Amino acid sequence: MPNPQSKTKKPLIEAETLSLNDWLSHVLVPKHERTYQIIDYQFPTDEHRDEFLDKIYTFSENQVRDLLRNFLVPSGSLGTDHLMRHSIHDLAPAKLAQLIEENEFIRRLTEPPFLPWEGITWILDLLPHYPRKTLDVLDGFFMAHCQTLPDGRIHGLSDAEAIIRRRYLHCDNPRESLLSLGPEEFEYLVGALFEHMGYQVAVTQTSRDGGVDVEAKRDDPGGRVFVLIQCKRYEKAVGVQTIRELRGVVARKQANKGIVVATSNFTLPAKQEASENAMIELIDFVSLNKWGCPRFCVNGG
């Protein structure tokens, strides 16, 4: 059996300092052939991610698939599993037995052969013909394991989703696709995105919305979260008055947060107003695009 400490003897390459092409030249080498360690389960920085997505059609299909294979969770075990197994075994026997009975991941984590991860690399067999189904599987995998995945793997799954969306869903101009929607269609689209994240969503009636287009509620461990959302299908930047109006509605309705979702960006005064109030969040087109809104729009969710 290989010595698990032998991996630590390999030199670590600082991936954040490399150009995209240099990083790819190291990451696309098969793992068993590497004489070094490097971050390969996610893009090292947002800049690497954005550059790759901008150039995605310049890469071969094999290169894209090899990168996705790194980002997707493999079958077997991950480096943090032993920490989770140790913390679980500190539980009372009755509680541990209950967890094992209710959760298949915990069962695999605590019972021989101690290989808790049933990997997701098989979704590559759905590409390139079934990208929407591929994304649905990714979403389901994340929902099942978001409490147990290491942060790096969570970021890697997000990066994989961005690659699949850009490479295989062929949305050449996502902003134009959003602007082609009617105002109510855009509101229902934003509502669907929040519903996708586990919220109970209500799109308000136009005549009685009080400056709010979508109300979203979700029960989290710390209590119920109540979010009020304004949807701005604008070509021009959203101004500060919108932020002030939403802030007043959030206070009046005692919501946890107010969010403005826009197909454009925000003026500097609007950003400053939001930065001074922790209960207000701004989502511009760049964030919306990474969030997946054009995928829902162009491909029907």
Phi, psi and omega in degrees: 000135180298148177286119183298339180277350183295332180297328183288345181279345178286137180297145180265125176268128180284096187295328183299335184270352184274154169290165179302313183296321179294318179298315180298323181297333177272320187286327183278002170282132178307143186303321185288348180261355185282144174248021185211167172250146180200149174295117181227359183266001176196166172293139182298325181217166175297327180295320176299316181298311183296320179294318180297315181296322178295328184255016195300330182279356176273350181263148179288163178299321179296321179295317179296315181294321178297321179292317177300322181298326176290322185283332182280148183285127180276164173290149177121236184222157177244164187297335183267001185298323183295327178293318179293320180296321179295317182292325180292321181289350173280352180286160174299145183307320181295319179294319179297316179299322179294317179297318180296323180290325188265341190230117182294326178297315179297323177298312180294328181292327190253353181243146178304144008270021175059050176238084192286339188261114170271104195296169184240010180296342181296342181294345175299336178290346177275346182262146009266002193277335186232062184295325180294318177295325177300316179292325177298319178296317178301316180297317180295319178298317180295316180299323182286332191234009185297335180280346185242345179290139171297154183303319181299322179289327176297315178297323179296320177295321177297319178295320178298318179297319179297320179296313182298317181297314184287321187280321193247348181262354169054048175264090187289326181224079186297326181294319178297324178297319179292319181291340178285347178283153169285163181304315180292324178298319179295320178298316179292327177295314178297319176301320179295324178296317178290324176298323178298335179267010174098008179273151165271124193241141172227123173274123188283158176286136187304320186283348185227027187277347179059031181087006181239134181262328183223135171248133183228133181229144178208140176270111177256167180306327181275359181129182182284135177255128182239117186238135175251133189233131170254135182249121182241100178271076188246152167267330179268164181293144179280132186269178186291332182299323177300318182294317181295319179297316181294322178302320178293320179293320178300316179294317182294321182268002178055046177276161177283329186201151170242136183233133173254120180252122186231147174274003178239223174229196184234146176292161179300317176300323178296317179295320179295318179299317180292323182294339181270000181224110184294346182272000180244133178232140180247131177238107181270184185297321181301313179293321180296321179295317178292331182290336177111007184300315179299329177298315178298320185292307189283328188245012173071023176083000000 
